[in-house]
Amino acid sequence: MPATHRPGLRVSAALTIPESELTWRFSRSSGPGGQGVNTADSRAELVWDLGRSRALSPVQRDRLRARLAGRLVDDALTITASEHRAQLRNRDAARARLAAVVADALRAPSPSRRATRPTRGATQRRLTAKKQRTDVKRLRRPPTD
């Protein structure tokens, strides 16, 4: 089966990570696997060094560093996939996961909440409901003689 040519990992319409910036490592997956467990290197690790990436603008690089600070080791993002038995499927899963993580981290932050005050009617309804609840609980009390 001939290998398919991939020009790069498409993260969004504006960002495609070149294939030359992606580094692969393979190792044996953990867990049960029968005869093939000790022979097949099916676990895939995908490493992308965003510090050296030419695909990112300085703004994108800063945003990724801020949002992925807990996942970066020496400015490199590592994605591991070992949920499938086949190496090829784990490679595809790692590529998809990297694209999703980077796309989510690059998403613009949502606008901050604008402070508002409750309307006069809402305040009156809330106080009326509290008064009714107080009256209900007062009626449940035993009479005091």
N, CA, C and O atoms as CSV, one atom per row, in Angstrom:
chain,resi,resn,atom,element,x,y,z
A,1,MET,N,N,0.851,-1.169,0.000
A,1,MET,CA,C,0.000,0.000,0.000
A,1,MET,C,C,0.899,1.235,0.000
A,1,MET,O,O,1.730,1.374,0.897
A,2,PRO,N,N,0.762,2.133,-0.971
A,2,PRO,CA,C,1.624,3.308,-1.017
A,2,PRO,C,C,1.254,4.302,0.080
A,2,PRO,O,O,0.085,4.454,0.435
A,3,ALA,N,N,2.270,4.972,0.604
A,3,ALA,CA,C,2.041,5.972,1.644
A,3,ALA,C,C,1.397,7.207,1.043
A,3,ALA,O,O,1.774,7.658,-0.038
A,4,THR,N,N,0.420,7.747,1.757
A,4,THR,CA,C,-0.246,8.951,1.273
A,4,THR,C,C,0.579,10.164,1.637
A,4,THR,O,O,1.131,10.242,2.735
A,5,HIS,N,N,0.664,11.100,0.732
A,5,HIS,CA,C,1.430,12.321,0.969
A,5,HIS,C,C,0.562,13.305,1.735
A,5,HIS,O,O,-0.551,13.624,1.316
A,6,ARG,N,N,1.077,13.781,2.855
A,6,ARG,CA,C,0.349,14.755,3.663
A,6,ARG,C,C,1.144,16.049,3.658
A,6,ARG,O,O,2.288,16.069,4.112
A,7,PRO,N,N,0.562,17.128,3.156
A,7,PRO,CA,C,1.292,18.393,3.119
A,7,PRO,C,C,1.490,19.001,4.498
A,7,PRO,O,O,2.398,19.809,4.693
A,8,GLY,N,N,0.672,18.631,5.436
A,8,GLY,CA,C,0.783,19.170,6.779
A,8,GLY,C,C,-0.479,18.889,7.559
A,8,GLY,O,O,-1.440,18.335,7.027
A,9,LEU,N,N,-0.473,19.270,8.813
A,9,LEU,CA,C,-1.619,19.068,9.685
A,9,LEU,C,C,-2.452,20.334,9.685
A,9,LEU,O,O,-2.015,21.370,10.187
A,10,ARG,N,N,-3.635,20.257,9.132
A,10,ARG,CA,C,-4.517,21.424,9.040
A,10,ARG,C,C,-5.254,21.601,10.362
A,10,ARG,O,O,-6.078,20.772,10.748
A,11,VAL,N,N,-4.943,22.686,11.040
A,11,VAL,CA,C,-5.559,22.982,12.332
A,11,VAL,C,C,-6.806,23.824,12.127
A,11,VAL,O,O,-7.852,23.551,12.717
A,12,SER,N,N,-6.694,24.835,11.300
A,12,SER,CA,C,-7.829,25.700,10.970
A,12,SER,C,C,-7.592,26.237,9.568
A,12,SER,O,O,-6.603,25.892,8.920
A,13,ALA,N,N,-8.491,27.072,9.108
A,13,ALA,CA,C,-8.346,27.641,7.770
A,13,ALA,C,C,-7.104,28.533,7.681
A,13,ALA,O,O,-6.531,28.705,6.605
A,14,ALA,N,N,-6.699,29.092,8.807
A,14,ALA,CA,C,-5.569,30.018,8.809
A,14,ALA,C,C,-4.251,29.361,9.219
A,14,ALA,O,O,-3.193,29.971,9.061
A,15,LEU,N,N,-4.289,28.133,9.742
A,15,LEU,CA,C,-3.070,27.516,10.259
A,15,LEU,C,C,-2.946,26.074,9.801
A,15,LEU,O,O,-3.851,25.262,9.995
A,16,THR,N,N,-1.817,25.773,9.192
A,16,THR,CA,C,-1.449,24.408,8.829
A,16,THR,C,C,-0.024,24.175,9.322
A,16,THR,O,O,0.897,24.912,8.969
A,17,ILE,N,N,0.143,23.145,10.139
A,17,ILE,CA,C,1.470,22.819,10.660
A,17,ILE,C,C,2.170,21.947,9.629
A,17,ILE,O,O,1.654,20.886,9.277
A,18,PRO,N,N,3.341,22.371,9.133
A,18,PRO,CA,C,4.052,21.554,8.151
A,18,PRO,C,C,4.461,20.200,8.731
A,18,PRO,O,O,4.787,20.089,9.913
A,19,GLU,N,N,4.437,19.192,7.893
A,19,GLU,CA,C,4.797,17.841,8.326
A,19,GLU,C,C,6.240,17.773,8.837
A,19,GLU,O,O,6.556,16.933,9.679
A,20,SER,N,N,7.111,18.644,8.339
A,20,SER,CA,C,8.519,18.638,8.751
A,20,SER,C,C,8.698,19.081,10.209
A,20,SER,O,O,9.738,18.809,10.808
A,21,GLU,N,N,7.707,19.753,10.783
A,21,GLU,CA,C,7.808,20.202,12.171
A,21,GLU,C,C,7.280,19.175,13.161
A,21,GLU,O,O,7.399,19.367,14.371
A,22,LEU,N,N,6.702,18.097,12.670
A,22,LEU,CA,C,6.142,17.060,13.534
A,22,LEU,C,C,7.152,15.924,13.672
A,22,LEU,O,O,7.715,15.455,12.682
A,23,THR,N,N,7.372,15.493,14.900
A,23,THR,CA,C,8.303,14.406,15.184
A,23,THR,C,C,7.523,13.251,15.796
A,23,THR,O,O,6.701,13.448,16.690
A,24,TRP,N,N,7.789,12.050,15.307
A,24,TRP,CA,C,7.091,10.854,15.786
A,24,TRP,C,C,8.039,9.984,16.592
A,24,TRP,O,O,9.228,9.894,16.286
A,25,ARG,N,N,7.499,9.338,17.636
A,25,ARG,CA,C,8.188,8.297,18.397
A,25,ARG,C,C,7.182,7.181,18.607
A,25,ARG,O,O,5.993,7.431,18.807
A,26,PHE,N,N,7.666,5.951,18.559
A,26,PHE,CA,C,6.786,4.804,18.727
A,26,PHE,C,C,7.341,3.897,19.811
A,26,PHE,O,O,8.553,3.737,19.953
A,27,SER,N,N,6.429,3.307,20.571
A,27,SER,CA,C,6.828,2.380,21.625
A,27,SER,C,C,5.713,1.369,21.827
A,27,SER,O,O,4.672,1.435,21.175
A,28,ARG,N,N,5.940,0.449,22.722
A,28,ARG,CA,C,4.943,-0.585,22.967
A,28,ARG,C,C,3.842,-0.052,23.862
A,28,ARG,O,O,4.104,0.632,24.851
A,29,SER,N,N,2.635,-0.366,23.510
A,29,SER,CA,C,1.495,0.038,24.318
A,29,SER,C,C,1.423,-0.812,25.571
A,29,SER,O,O,1.874,-1.958,25.580
A,30,SER,N,N,0.858,-0.255,26.624
A,30,SER,CA,C,0.670,-1.015,27.852
A,30,SER,C,C,-0.658,-1.752,27.782
A,30,SER,O,O,-1.473,-1.493,26.897
A,31,GLY,N,N,-0.871,-2.650,28.694
A,31,GLY,CA,C,-2.135,-3.363,28.783
A,31,GLY,C,C,-2.114,-4.682,28.046
A,31,GLY,O,O,-1.108,-5.052,27.442
A,32,PRO,N,N,-3.242,-5.398,28.100
A,32,PRO,CA,C,-3.308,-6.719,27.480
A,32,PRO,C,C,-3.260,-6.620,25.966
A,32,PRO,O,O,-3.747,-5.655,25.378
A,33,GLY,N,N,-2.669,-7.627,25.344
A,33,GLY,CA,C,-2.595,-7.611,23.900
A,33,GLY,C,C,-2.320,-8.965,23.294
A,33,GLY,O,O,-2.256,-9.099,22.072
A,34,GLY,N,N,-2.157,-9.968,24.130
A,34,GLY,CA,C,-1.929,-11.305,23.603
A,34,GLY,C,C,-0.546,-11.469,23.011
A,34,GLY,O,O,0.428,-10.940,23.546
A,35,GLN,N,N,-0.450,-12.197,21.910
A,35,GLN,CA,C,0.843,-12.509,21.319
A,35,GLN,C,C,1.577,-11.274,20.811
A,35,GLN,O,O,2.805,-11.210,20.871
A,36,GLY,N,N,0.834,-10.302,20.313
A,36,GLY,CA,C,1.478,-9.154,19.680
A,36,GLY,C,C,1.913,-8.064,20.629
A,36,GLY,O,O,2.472,-7.057,20.196
A,37,VAL,N,N,1.667,-8.243,21.935
A,37,VAL,CA,C,1.929,-7.156,22.870
A,37,VAL,C,C,3.415,-6.833,22.977
A,37,VAL,O,O,3.776,-5.673,23.178
A,38,ASN,N,N,4.278,-7.828,22.849
A,38,ASN,CA,C,5.704,-7.586,23.014
A,38,ASN,C,C,6.427,-7.309,21.702
A,38,ASN,O,O,7.635,-7.074,21.711
A,39,THR,N,N,5.734,-7.331,20.597
A,39,THR,CA,C,6.405,-7.166,19.309
A,39,THR,C,C,5.979,-5.917,18.564
A,39,THR,O,O,6.754,-5.386,17.769
A,40,ALA,N,N,4.775,-5.437,18.796
A,40,ALA,CA,C,4.258,-4.315,17.999
A,40,ALA,C,C,4.468,-2.989,18.720
A,40,ALA,O,O,4.038,-2.825,19.862
A,41,ASP,N,N,5.118,-2.056,18.065
A,41,ASP,CA,C,5.269,-0.704,18.608
A,41,ASP,C,C,4.089,0.128,18.130
A,41,ASP,O,O,4.199,0.891,17.170
A,42,SER,N,N,2.958,-0.028,18.813
A,42,SER,CA,C,1.733,0.607,18.319
A,42,SER,C,C,1.424,1.929,19.014
A,42,SER,O,O,0.582,2.684,18.526
A,43,ARG,N,N,2.066,2.231,20.119
A,43,ARG,CA,C,1.836,3.503,20.806
A,43,ARG,C,C,2.561,4.606,20.048
A,43,ARG,O,O,3.744,4.478,19.734
A,44,ALA,N,N,1.845,5.693,19.754
A,44,ALA,CA,C,2.420,6.782,18.959
A,44,ALA,C,C,2.503,8.053,19.800
A,44,ALA,O,O,1.547,8.430,20.477
A,45,GLU,N,N,3.656,8.699,19.745
A,45,GLU,CA,C,3.853,10.003,20.390
A,45,GLU,C,C,4.166,11.015,19.313
A,45,GLU,O,O,5.089,10.833,18.519
A,46,LEU,N,N,3.399,12.073,19.291
A,46,LEU,CA,C,3.590,13.147,18.323
A,46,LEU,C,C,4.110,14.364,19.070
A,46,LEU,O,O,3.470,14.839,20.008
A,47,VAL,N,N,5.264,14.868,18.661
A,47,VAL,CA,C,5.891,16.014,19.329
A,47,VAL,C,C,5.955,17.168,18.343
A,47,VAL,O,O,6.399,17.010,17.206
A,48,TRP,N,N,5.502,18.335,18.799
A,48,TRP,CA,C,5.549,19.543,17.981
A,48,TRP,C,C,6.201,20.645,18.800
A,48,TRP,O,O,5.694,21.021,19.857
A,49,ASP,N,N,7.315,21.159,18.319
A,49,ASP,CA,C,8.042,22.227,18.999
A,49,ASP,C,C,7.486,23.561,18.517
A,49,ASP,O,O,7.840,24.039,17.439
A,50,LEU,N,N,6.616,24.154,19.321
A,50,LEU,CA,C,5.989,25.400,18.879
A,50,LEU,C,C,6.926,26.584,18.999
A,50,LEU,O,O,6.672,27.627,18.395
A,51,GLY,N,N,7.997,26.457,19.756
A,51,GLY,CA,C,8.978,27.539,19.850
A,51,GLY,C,C,9.742,27.735,18.550
A,51,GLY,O,O,10.131,28.856,18.220
A,52,ARG,N,N,9.959,26.654,17.810
A,52,ARG,CA,C,10.685,26.732,16.544
A,52,ARG,C,C,9.772,26.728,15.331
A,52,ARG,O,O,10.255,26.775,14.199
A,53,SER,N,N,8.490,26.674,15.535
A,53,SER,CA,C,7.549,26.574,14.422
A,53,SER,C,C,7.513,27.867,13.606
A,53,SER,O,O,7.412,28.967,14.150
A,54,ARG,N,N,7.595,27.700,12.309
A,54,ARG,CA,C,7.496,28.857,11.412
A,54,ARG,C,C,6.054,29.084,10.968
A,54,ARG,O,O,5.765,30.064,10.281
A,55,ALA,N,N,5.158,28.198,11.349
A,55,ALA,CA,C,3.762,28.319,10.936
A,55,ALA,C,C,2.985,29.305,11.807
A,55,ALA,O,O,1.892,29.733,11.435
A,56,LEU,N,N,3.542,29.665,12.958
A,56,LEU,CA,C,2.821,30.506,13.914
A,56,LEU,C,C,3.262,31.963,13.827
A,56,LEU,O,O,4.431,32.269,13.593
A,57,SER,N,N,2.296,32.845,14.023
A,57,SER,CA,C,2.632,34.257,14.173
A,57,SER,C,C,3.027,34.480,15.637
A,57,SER,O,O,2.729,33.642,16.488
A,58,PRO,N,N,3.690,35.595,15.938
A,58,PRO,CA,C,4.065,35.847,17.340
A,58,PRO,C,C,2.858,35.893,18.287
A,58,PRO,O,O,2.954,35.459,19.435
A,59,VAL,N,N,1.734,36.413,17.813
A,59,VAL,CA,C,0.535,36.470,18.660
A,59,VAL,C,C,0.033,35.058,18.946
A,59,VAL,O,O,-0.311,34.738,20.083
A,60,GLN,N,N,-0.011,34.210,17.908
A,60,GLN,CA,C,-0.451,32.832,18.099
A,60,GLN,C,C,0.492,32.081,19.028
A,60,GLN,O,O,0.038,31.318,19.880
A,61,ARG,N,N,1.793,32.283,18.880
A,61,ARG,CA,C,2.776,31.601,19.721
A,61,ARG,C,C,2.594,31.997,21.189
A,61,ARG,O,O,2.637,31.147,22.077
A,62,ASP,N,N,2.390,33.290,21.435
A,62,ASP,CA,C,2.192,33.751,22.813
A,62,ASP,C,C,0.907,33.183,23.406
A,62,ASP,O,O,0.878,32.788,24.572
A,63,ARG,N,N,-0.152,33.144,22.605
A,63,ARG,CA,C,-1.428,32.613,23.088
A,63,ARG,C,C,-1.305,31.117,23.403
A,63,ARG,O,O,-1.835,30.653,24.413
A,64,LEU,N,N,-0.611,30.364,22.546
A,64,LEU,CA,C,-0.423,28.933,22.796
A,64,LEU,C,C,0.424,28.704,24.043
A,64,LEU,O,O,0.120,27.820,24.844
A,65,ARG,N,N,1.480,29.492,24.214
A,65,ARG,CA,C,2.320,29.341,25.409
A,65,ARG,C,C,1.530,29.624,26.685
A,65,ARG,O,O,1.716,28.954,27.701
A,66,ALA,N,N,0.653,30.614,26.622
A,66,ALA,CA,C,-0.131,30.956,27.807
A,66,ALA,C,C,-1.179,29.887,28.112
A,66,ALA,O,O,-1.354,29.496,29.266
A,67,ARG,N,N,-1.871,29.416,27.081
A,67,ARG,CA,C,-2.970,28.474,27.304
A,67,ARG,C,C,-2.507,27.038,27.529
A,67,ARG,O,O,-3.190,26.273,28.211
A,68,LEU,N,N,-1.362,26.661,26.970
A,68,LEU,CA,C,-0.881,25.284,27.097
A,68,LEU,C,C,0.322,25.189,28.023
A,68,LEU,O,O,1.115,24.253,27.917
A,69,ALA,N,N,0.463,26.139,28.918
A,69,ALA,CA,C,1.646,26.191,29.786
A,69,ALA,C,C,1.833,24.893,30.572
A,69,ALA,O,O,2.969,24.463,30.772
A,70,GLY,N,N,0.767,24.269,31.014
A,70,GLY,CA,C,0.876,23.044,31.797
A,70,GLY,C,C,1.239,21.816,30.978
A,70,GLY,O,O,1.656,20.802,31.539
A,71,ARG,N,N,1.087,21.890,29.670
A,71,ARG,CA,C,1.347,20.740,28.807
A,71,ARG,C,C,2.675,20.843,28.062
A,71,ARG,O,O,3.118,19.870,27.452
A,72,LEU,N,N,3.308,22.006,28.105
A,72,LEU,CA,C,4.548,22.206,27.352
A,72,LEU,C,C,5.763,21.796,28.163
A,72,LEU,O,O,5.855,22.094,29.353
A,73,VAL,N,N,6.696,21.109,27.513
A,73,VAL,CA,C,7.981,20.769,28.105
A,73,VAL,C,C,9.045,21.284,27.142
A,73,VAL,O,O,9.155,20.796,26.018
A,74,ASP,N,N,9.820,22.256,27.573
A,74,ASP,CA,C,10.833,22.898,26.730
A,74,ASP,C,C,10.214,23.431,25.437
A,74,ASP,O,O,10.788,23.280,24.359
A,75,ASP,N,N,9.048,24.049,25.551
A,75,ASP,CA,C,8.330,24.651,24.421
A,75,ASP,C,C,7.848,23.614,23.399
A,75,ASP,O,O,7.558,23.970,22.257
A,76,ALA,N,N,7.762,22.364,23.785
A,76,ALA,CA,C,7.291,21.312,22.886
A,76,ALA,C,C,6.013,20.698,23.454
A,76,ALA,O,O,5.908,20.446,24.654
A,77,LEU,N,N,5.057,20.466,22.576
A,77,LEU,CA,C,3.785,19.849,22.940
A,77,LEU,C,C,3.818,18.395,22.498
A,77,LEU,O,O,4.081,18.100,21.332
A,78,THR,N,N,3.551,17.485,23.430
A,78,THR,CA,C,3.580,16.053,23.136
A,78,THR,C,C,2.180,15.485,23.278
A,78,THR,O,O,1.512,15.694,24.291
A,79,ILE,N,N,1.742,14.766,22.258
A,79,ILE,CA,C,0.443,14.099,22.253
A,79,ILE,C,C,0.708,12.606,22.131
A,79,ILE,O,O,1.467,12.177,21.262
A,80,THR,N,N,0.090,11.818,22.991
A,80,THR,CA,C,0.277,10.366,22.986
A,80,THR,C,C,-1.043,9.685,22.669
A,80,THR,O,O,-2.091,10.073,23.184
A,81,ALA,N,N,-0.985,8.666,21.817
A,81,ALA,CA,C,-2.178,7.885,21.482
A,81,ALA,C,C,-1.830,6.411,21.544
A,81,ALA,O,O,-0.896,5.957,20.882
A,82,SER,N,N,-2.580,5.665,22.338
A,82,SER,CA,C,-2.348,4.228,22.428
A,82,SER,C,C,-3.656,3.463,22.577
A,82,SER,O,O,-3.661,2.315,23.022
A,83,GLU,N,N,-4.759,4.094,22.209
A,83,GLU,CA,C,-6.050,3.445,22.411
A,83,GLU,C,C,-6.387,2.406,21.344
A,83,GLU,O,O,-7.284,1.587,21.545
A,84,HIS,N,N,-5.689,2.426,20.223
A,84,HIS,CA,C,-5.937,1.460,19.157
A,84,HIS,C,C,-4.822,0.422,19.110
A,84,HIS,O,O,-3.727,0.650,19.625
A,85,ARG,N,N,-5.108,-0.711,18.493
A,85,ARG,CA,C,-4.094,-1.753,18.399
A,85,ARG,C,C,-3.149,-1.515,17.231
A,85,ARG,O,O,-2.016,-1.995,17.239
A,86,ALA,N,N,-3.608,-0.782,16.235
A,86,ALA,CA,C,-2.782,-0.540,15.054
A,86,ALA,C,C,-2.054,0.790,15.176
A,86,ALA,O,O,-2.630,1.782,15.622
A,87,GLN,N,N,-0.799,0.808,14.782
A,87,GLN,CA,C,0.004,2.026,14.858
A,87,GLN,C,C,-0.574,3.130,13.975
A,87,GLN,O,O,-0.581,4.298,14.364
A,88,LEU,N,N,-1.051,2.766,12.803
A,88,LEU,CA,C,-1.588,3.766,11.886
A,88,LEU,C,C,-2.802,4.478,12.473
A,88,LEU,O,O,-2.947,5.692,12.332
A,89,ARG,N,N,-3.658,3.726,13.122
A,89,ARG,CA,C,-4.835,4.347,13.753
A,89,ARG,C,C,-4.423,5.239,14.916
A,89,ARG,O,O,-5.028,6.287,15.137
A,90,ASN,N,N,-3.400,4.831,15.659
A,90,ASN,CA,C,-2.896,5.676,16.748
A,90,ASN,C,C,-2.246,6.945,16.203
A,90,ASN,O,O,-2.342,8.004,16.823
A,91,ARG,N,N,-1.589,6.846,15.052
A,91,ARG,CA,C,-1.011,8.039,14.427
A,91,ARG,C,C,-2.112,9.019,14.038
A,91,ARG,O,O,-2.004,10.219,14.293
A,92,ASP,N,N,-3.167,8.503,13.422
A,92,ASP,CA,C,-4.288,9.366,13.037
A,92,ASP,C,C,-4.959,9.984,14.262
A,92,ASP,O,O,-5.348,11.151,14.236
A,93,ALA,N,N,-5.093,9.207,15.328
A,93,ALA,CA,C,-5.702,9.730,16.552
A,93,ALA,C,C,-4.836,10.840,17.157
A,93,ALA,O,O,-5.358,11.851,17.625
A,94,ALA,N,N,-3.521,10.650,17.146
A,94,ALA,CA,C,-2.624,11.677,17.690
A,94,ALA,C,C,-2.677,12.950,16.857
A,94,ALA,O,O,-2.691,14.052,17.406
A,95,ARG,N,N,-2.706,12.806,15.534
A,95,ARG,CA,C,-2.802,13.983,14.663
A,95,ARG,C,C,-4.099,14.749,14.925
A,95,ARG,O,O,-4.095,15.975,15.033
A,96,ALA,N,N,-5.207,14.013,15.026
A,96,ALA,CA,C,-6.501,14.656,15.276
A,96,ALA,C,C,-6.513,15.343,16.632
A,96,ALA,O,O,-7.053,16.441,16.767
A,97,ARG,N,N,-5.921,14.705,17.637
A,97,ARG,CA,C,-5.892,15.288,18.977
A,97,ARG,C,C,-5.031,16.536,19.015
A,97,ARG,O,O,-5.394,17.514,19.668
A,98,LEU,N,N,-3.893,16.521,18.325
A,98,LEU,CA,C,-3.034,17.712,18.272
A,98,LEU,C,C,-3.768,18.868,17.611
A,98,LEU,O,O,-3.723,19.997,18.100
A,99,ALA,N,N,-4.444,18.592,16.504
A,99,ALA,CA,C,-5.192,19.647,15.815
A,99,ALA,C,C,-6.283,20.215,16.718
A,99,ALA,O,O,-6.497,21.427,16.746
A,100,ALA,N,N,-6.968,19.355,17.450
A,100,ALA,CA,C,-8.040,19.827,18.335
A,100,ALA,C,C,-7.487,20.654,19.489
A,100,ALA,O,O,-8.063,21.684,19.838
A,101,VAL,N,N,-6.375,20.219,20.090
A,101,VAL,CA,C,-5.791,20.942,21.222
A,101,VAL,C,C,-5.304,22.317,20.778
A,101,VAL,O,O,-5.546,23.316,21.455
A,102,VAL,N,N,-4.618,22.364,19.639
A,102,VAL,CA,C,-4.088,23.645,19.162
A,102,VAL,C,C,-5.225,24.574,18.739
A,102,VAL,O,O,-5.187,25.768,19.037
A,103,ALA,N,N,-6.232,24.044,18.051
A,103,ALA,CA,C,-7.363,24.879,17.629
A,103,ALA,C,C,-8.102,25.451,18.832
A,103,ALA,O,O,-8.506,26.614,18.821
A,104,ASP,N,N,-8.280,24.632,19.876
A,104,ASP,CA,C,-8.977,25.100,21.071
A,104,ASP,C,C,-8.160,26.175,21.790
A,104,ASP,O,O,-8.715,27.149,22.297
A,105,ALA,N,N,-6.838,25.991,21.831
A,105,ALA,CA,C,-5.988,26.971,22.516
A,105,ALA,C,C,-5.881,28.278,21.736
A,105,ALA,O,O,-5.684,29.340,22.327
A,106,LEU,N,N,-6.012,28.204,20.418
A,106,LEU,CA,C,-5.909,29.419,19.601
A,106,LEU,C,C,-7.215,30.203,19.521
A,106,LEU,O,O,-7.226,31.354,19.085
A,107,ARG,N,N,-8.305,29.587,19.938
A,107,ARG,CA,C,-9.598,30.258,19.860
A,107,ARG,C,C,-9.553,31.543,20.681
A,107,ARG,O,O,-9.024,31.563,21.792
A,108,ALA,N,N,-10.105,32.597,20.130
A,108,ALA,CA,C,-10.087,33.898,20.815
A,108,ALA,C,C,-10.865,33.806,22.119
A,108,ALA,O,O,-11.890,33.128,22.178
A,109,PRO,N,N,-10.399,34.470,23.154
A,109,PRO,CA,C,-11.116,34.409,24.427
A,109,PRO,C,C,-12.489,35.060,24.304
A,109,PRO,O,O,-12.671,36.031,23.570
A,110,SER,N,N,-13.444,34.504,25.034
A,110,SER,CA,C,-14.788,35.060,24.990
A,110,SER,C,C,-14.784,36.426,25.677
A,110,SER,O,O,-13.991,36.659,26.589
A,111,PRO,N,N,-15.655,37.317,25.248
A,111,PRO,CA,C,-15.670,38.650,25.867
A,111,PRO,C,C,-16.039,38.548,27.344
A,111,PRO,O,O,-16.832,37.695,27.743
A,112,SER,N,N,-15.452,39.427,28.144
A,112,SER,CA,C,-15.724,39.394,29.576
A,112,SER,C,C,-17.158,39.839,29.854
A,112,SER,O,O,-17.760,40.578,29.075
A,113,ARG,N,N,-17.677,39.381,30.960
A,113,ARG,CA,C,-19.064,39.660,31.309
A,113,ARG,C,C,-19.231,41.135,31.649
A,113,ARG,O,O,-18.442,41.721,32.390
A,114,ARG,N,N,-20.275,41.707,31.088
A,114,ARG,CA,C,-20.594,43.094,31.392
A,114,ARG,C,C,-21.526,43.117,32.594
A,114,ARG,O,O,-22.583,42.487,32.573
A,115,ALA,N,N,-21.146,43.834,33.633
A,115,ALA,CA,C,-21.926,43.866,34.862
A,115,ALA,C,C,-23.265,44.552,34.625
A,115,ALA,O,O,-23.321,45.624,34.022
A,116,THR,N,N,-24.337,43.936,35.097
A,116,THR,CA,C,-25.676,44.512,34.977
A,116,THR,C,C,-26.346,44.473,36.339
A,116,THR,O,O,-25.958,43.702,37.217
A,117,ARG,N,N,-27.364,45.322,36.504
A,117,ARG,CA,C,-28.119,45.338,37.746
A,117,ARG,C,C,-29.480,44.723,37.498
A,117,ARG,O,O,-30.030,44.858,36.405
A,118,PRO,N,N,-30.037,44.045,38.501
A,118,PRO,CA,C,-31.394,43.517,38.318
A,118,PRO,C,C,-32.390,44.668,38.185
A,118,PRO,O,O,-32.203,45.742,38.756
A,119,THR,N,N,-33.439,44.421,37.429
A,119,THR,CA,C,-34.463,45.460,37.248
A,119,THR,C,C,-35.252,45.646,38.548
A,119,THR,O,O,-35.196,44.812,39.452
A,120,ARG,N,N,-35.980,46.747,38.615
A,120,ARG,CA,C,-36.763,47.022,39.812
A,120,ARG,C,C,-37.833,45.952,40.001
A,120,ARG,O,O,-38.101,45.530,41.127
A,121,GLY,N,N,-38.444,45.512,38.905
A,121,GLY,CA,C,-39.481,44.473,38.999
A,121,GLY,C,C,-38.907,43.157,39.489
A,121,GLY,O,O,-39.537,42.464,40.288
A,122,ALA,N,N,-37.717,42.804,39.018
A,122,ALA,CA,C,-37.095,41.550,39.446
A,122,ALA,C,C,-36.772,41.600,40.933
A,122,ALA,O,O,-36.950,40.611,41.644
A,123,THR,N,N,-36.300,42.741,41.398
A,123,THR,CA,C,-35.986,42.887,42.819
A,123,THR,C,C,-37.260,42.766,43.655
A,123,THR,O,O,-37.258,42.104,44.693
A,124,GLN,N,N,-38.345,43.400,43.213
A,124,GLN,CA,C,-39.613,43.320,43.950
A,124,GLN,C,C,-40.143,41.893,43.970
A,124,GLN,O,O,-40.626,41.432,45.004
A,125,ARG,N,N,-40.061,41.180,42.834
A,125,ARG,CA,C,-40.540,39.793,42.790
A,125,ARG,C,C,-39.735,38.913,43.736
A,125,ARG,O,O,-40.293,38.050,44.414
A,126,ARG,N,N,-38.415,39.131,43.783
A,126,ARG,CA,C,-37.567,38.338,44.679
A,126,ARG,C,C,-37.930,38.592,46.132
A,126,ARG,O,O,-38.038,37.645,46.912
A,127,LEU,N,N,-38.122,39.858,46.516
A,127,LEU,CA,C,-38.462,40.184,47.899
A,127,LEU,C,C,-39.854,39.681,48.267
A,127,LEU,O,O,-40.074,39.254,49.400
A,128,THR,N,N,-40.786,39.724,47.336
A,128,THR,CA,C,-42.141,39.209,47.580
A,128,THR,C,C,-42.091,37.700,47.806
A,128,THR,O,O,-42.748,37.186,48.711
A,129,ALA,N,N,-41.326,37.000,47.000
A,129,ALA,CA,C,-41.197,35.549,47.156
A,129,ALA,C,C,-40.565,35.205,48.501
A,129,ALA,O,O,-40.967,34.242,49.155
A,130,LYS,N,N,-39.573,35.998,48.913
A,130,LYS,CA,C,-38.945,35.753,50.208
A,130,LYS,C,C,-39.949,35.972,51.342
A,130,LYS,O,O,-39.965,35.217,52.314
A,131,LYS,N,N,-40.781,37.001,51.216
A,131,LYS,CA,C,-41.784,37.301,52.252
A,131,LYS,C,C,-42.810,36.173,52.344
A,131,LYS,O,O,-43.210,35.778,53.440
A,132,GLN,N,N,-43.239,35.652,51.174
A,132,GLN,CA,C,-44.203,34.554,51.176
A,132,GLN,C,C,-43.594,33.312,51.825
A,132,GLN,O,O,-44.262,32.619,52.592
A,133,ARG,N,N,-42.346,33.035,51.523
A,133,ARG,CA,C,-41.683,31.871,52.092
A,133,ARG,C,C,-41.543,32.029,53.608
A,133,ARG,O,O,-41.695,31.058,54.349
A,134,THR,N,N,-41.260,33.226,54.063
A,134,THR,CA,C,-41.163,33.499,55.503
A,134,THR,C,C,-42.504,33.246,56.174
A,134,THR,O,O,-42.570,32.644,57.246
A,135,ASP,N,N,-43.576,33.712,55.534
A,135,ASP,CA,C,-44.918,33.517,56.107
A,135,ASP,C,C,-45.269,32.028,56.180
A,135,ASP,O,O,-45.847,31.580,57.171
A,136,VAL,N,N,-44.924,31.250,55.133
A,136,VAL,CA,C,-45.213,29.816,55.136
A,136,VAL,C,C,-44.477,29.150,56.295
A,136,VAL,O,O,-45.063,28.334,57.007
A,137,LYS,N,N,-43.236,29.478,56.490
A,137,LYS,CA,C,-42.464,28.852,57.567
A,137,LYS,C,C,-42.960,29.316,58.943
A,137,LYS,O,O,-42.926,28.555,59.910
A,138,ARG,N,N,-43.419,30.569,59.020
A,138,ARG,CA,C,-43.922,31.073,60.297
A,138,ARG,C,C,-45.194,30.310,60.688
A,138,ARG,O,O,-45.408,30.040,61.870
A,139,LEU,N,N,-46.045,29.958,59.704
A,139,LEU,CA,C,-47.283,29.226,59.984
A,139,LEU,C,C,-47.010,27.772,60.432
A,139,LEU,O,O,-47.857,27.152,61.075
A,140,ARG,N,N,-45.834,27.241,60.090
A,140,ARG,CA,C,-45.498,25.868,60.459
A,140,ARG,C,C,-45.022,25.772,61.911
A,140,ARG,O,O,-44.988,24.683,62.484
A,141,ARG,N,N,-44.663,26.890,62.493
A,141,ARG,CA,C,-44.149,26.864,63.862
A,141,ARG,C,C,-45.264,26.479,64.832
A,141,ARG,O,O,-46.440,26.763,64.604
A,142,PRO,N,N,-44.861,25.826,65.917
A,142,PRO,CA,C,-45.891,25.542,66.949
A,142,PRO,C,C,-46.311,26.857,67.612
A,142,PRO,O,O,-45.510,27.783,67.734
A,143,PRO,N,N,-47.547,26.925,68.028
A,143,PRO,CA,C,-48.016,28.171,68.658
A,143,PRO,C,C,-47.275,28.441,69.976
A,143,PRO,O,O,-46.934,27.513,70.709
A,144,THR,N,N,-47.041,29.688,70.252
A,144,THR,CA,C,-46.400,30.071,71.507
A,144,THR,C,C,-47.450,30.681,72.389
A,144,THR,O,O,-48.122,31.636,71.998
A,145,ASP,N,N,-47.604,30.122,73.615
A,145,ASP,CA,C,-48.632,30.609,74.545
A,145,ASP,C,C,-48.058,31.545,75.557
A,145,ASP,O,O,-48.783,32.049,76.415
